[in-house]
Amino acid sequence: MNSSRAAALPVPTVPAPAGHAEGVTADEFRAAMSRLAAGVVLVTAQEPPLDPDDPSAPGGEDVGMTATAFLSVSLDPPLVLVSLREGSRMDDLLAEQPLWAVSVLTESQRHVAGRFAMKGRISDRLLFEDIPYVRGEVSGAPLVGGALATLECRTEQRVAAGDHTLVIGRVLSARVPSAEGGPLMYFRGRYRQLG
């Protein structure tokens, strides 16, 4: 064997530890990520009727959830992604209901974002009661009046990611109903205005 040549040794693979990386706590991770400004959207869907074979059966309840982990994935085809807490009502609903919608909230819709982000909140039916909205033609989901933009989507893929589910949706309709105001932002744990 030639001593001037180093033998290529296989590099052992070490399985990644479960949970947080060594030295990174949940609080440290949360604090670091709070420095990333994000737009705020309301994700909505309508529960399917209890008896889909009966045309006279009432439609299911509207469900809404505030999200800041929402982004564009692809232009062709038009795809978006939203991150949902695993086991949340919206995660459970979108596991069975493929149609959903997104309203991009304006800086004047902070109350809408706060209402649908509350823990231990009242029923979604009551949360929608005094919020102006139209029903999406494709999804049947509520689209918030005065939003900067609205999208109606159909789930293409669901990916388990830690304690969240990444839902990738194909955009079936996109509208820009309002040019008024700036976007609602979330930064350092609070809703903020751009600028």
C-alpha positions in Angstrom: 0.0 0.0 0.0 1.3 3.4 -0.9 1.8 5.4 2.3 1.4 8.8 0.4 -2.2 8.0 -0.3 -4.8 8.3 2.3 -7.3 5.5 2.2 -10.9 6.7 1.8 -12.7 5.6 4.9 -16.4 5.5 5.0 -18.0 8.3 7.1 -20.3 6.8 9.7 -23.8 8.2 9.8 -25.3 9.3 13.0 -29.0 9.3 13.4 -30.4 12.7 14.2 -31.7 13.0 17.8 -35.4 13.4 18.3 -36.7 16.7 19.6 -34.6 19.9 19.8 -30.9 19.9 18.7 -28.5 19.8 21.6 -28.2 23.3 23.1 -31.3 24.7 21.5 -34.4 25.1 23.7 -37.9 25.7 22.6 -37.7 29.3 24.0 -34.5 30.0 22.2 -35.9 28.7 18.9 -39.1 30.7 19.3 -37.2 33.9 20.2 -35.0 33.5 17.1 -37.9 32.8 14.8 -39.9 35.8 16.2 -37.4 38.0 14.4 -38.7 36.8 11.1 -41.5 39.2 9.9 -44.4 37.4 8.3 -47.6 38.3 6.6 -50.9 37.3 8.3 -53.6 35.3 6.6 -56.9 33.7 7.6 -57.3 30.1 6.4 -60.9 29.0 6.1 -62.8 25.9 5.1 -66.3 24.6 5.3 -67.0 21.3 7.0 -68.7 18.9 4.6 -72.4 18.2 5.3 -73.2 15.3 7.7 -74.9 13.5 4.8 -73.3 14.4 1.5 -75.8 12.2 -0.4 -78.8 14.3 0.9 -79.0 17.6 -1.1 -81.3 19.0 1.6 -78.8 18.3 4.4 -77.4 21.6 5.9 -73.8 22.4 5.1 -71.2 22.0 7.8 -69.8 24.8 10.0 -67.3 27.3 8.7 -63.9 27.0 10.3 -61.1 29.6 10.4 -57.5 29.8 11.6 -55.0 32.6 11.7 -51.7 31.7 10.1 -48.3 33.3 9.5 -46.6 30.3 8.0 -48.0 30.7 4.5 -46.1 31.0 1.3 -46.0 30.7 -2.5 -44.4 27.4 -3.6 -44.7 27.3 -7.4 -46.0 29.5 -10.3 -46.6 26.6 -12.7 -48.7 25.0 -11.4 -49.8 27.7 -8.9 -49.1 26.2 -5.5 -49.1 27.6 -2.0 -48.2 26.0 1.4 -49.6 26.5 4.9 -48.3 25.1 8.1 -50.9 23.7 10.5 -50.4 22.6 14.1 -50.8 18.8 14.1 -54.2 17.7 15.5 -55.6 21.2 15.3 -59.2 21.6 14.1 -58.0 22.9 10.8 -55.5 20.1 10.4 -58.2 17.5 11.1 -60.7 19.2 8.7 -58.2 19.6 5.8 -57.4 15.9 6.2 -60.9 15.1 5.0 -61.9 18.3 3.1 -59.6 19.1 0.2 -61.1 22.6 -0.6 -60.0 25.6 1.5 -59.4 29.3 1.1 -57.0 32.0 2.3 -57.6 35.7 2.9 -54.5 38.0 3.0 -55.3 40.3 5.9 -54.8 44.1 5.9 -53.3 46.1 8.7 -56.9 47.2 9.7 -57.9 43.5 10.1 -55.8 42.9 13.2 -59.1 42.1 15.2 -59.9 39.3 12.7 -56.4 37.8 13.1 -56.6 38.0 16.9 -60.1 36.5 17.0 -59.1 33.4 15.1 -55.8 32.9 16.9 -57.4 32.8 20.4 -56.8 29.7 22.5 -59.9 28.2 24.1 -62.1 30.3 21.8 -65.8 30.1 21.3 -67.3 28.3 18.3 -66.2 29.3 14.8 -69.8 30.0 13.9 -69.9 32.9 16.4 -66.5 34.2 15.3 -67.7 34.7 11.7 -71.0 36.3 12.8 -70.0 40.0 12.5 -67.1 39.7 9.9 -68.1 40.6 6.4 -67.3 37.8 4.0 -68.4 36.2 0.7 -68.5 32.5 0.1 -65.9 31.3 -2.4 -67.4 30.0 -5.6 -65.0 27.1 -5.9 -64.3 26.1 -2.2 -67.5 27.3 -0.5 -65.2 28.7 2.2 -65.5 32.2 3.6 -63.4 34.9 1.9 -63.0 37.9 4.2 -64.3 41.2 2.9 -61.7 43.9 2.5 -58.8 41.4 2.3 -55.8 42.4 0.2 -56.1 39.1 -1.8 -58.1 35.9 -1.6 -57.1 32.4 -2.9 -59.2 29.3 -3.2 -57.2 26.0 -3.0 -57.4 22.3 -3.3 -55.0 20.2 -1.3 -52.4 18.5 -3.4 -50.1 17.1 -0.7 -49.9 16.8 3.1 -46.4 16.4 4.7 -45.9 15.6 8.4 -43.2 17.9 9.7 -42.5 17.6 13.5 -45.5 18.9 15.4 -47.0 20.5 12.2 -48.5 19.4 8.9 -47.5 21.2 5.8 -50.4 21.4 3.4 -49.6 22.2 -0.2 -52.6 23.5 -2.2 -53.2 24.1 -5.9 -54.6 27.6 -6.3 -58.0 27.3 -8.1 -58.9 31.0 -8.0 -57.0 34.2 -7.0 -58.5 37.6 -6.6 -57.3 41.0 -5.5 -60.5 42.6 -4.2 -58.9 45.5 -2.3 -56.0 47.8 -3.0 -56.6 49.7 0.2 -54.1 49.7 3.1 -51.0 47.7 3.7 -50.5 44.1 4.9 -50.9 43.0 8.4 -47.5 41.7 9.7 -46.5 39.5 12.6 -43.1 40.4 14.2 -41.6 39.7 17.7 -44.9 38.2 18.9 -47.1 41.1 17.9 -49.2 42.2 15.0 -47.7 45.2 13.2 -48.0 47.5 10.2 -45.5 47.7 7.4 -43.4 50.8 7.5 
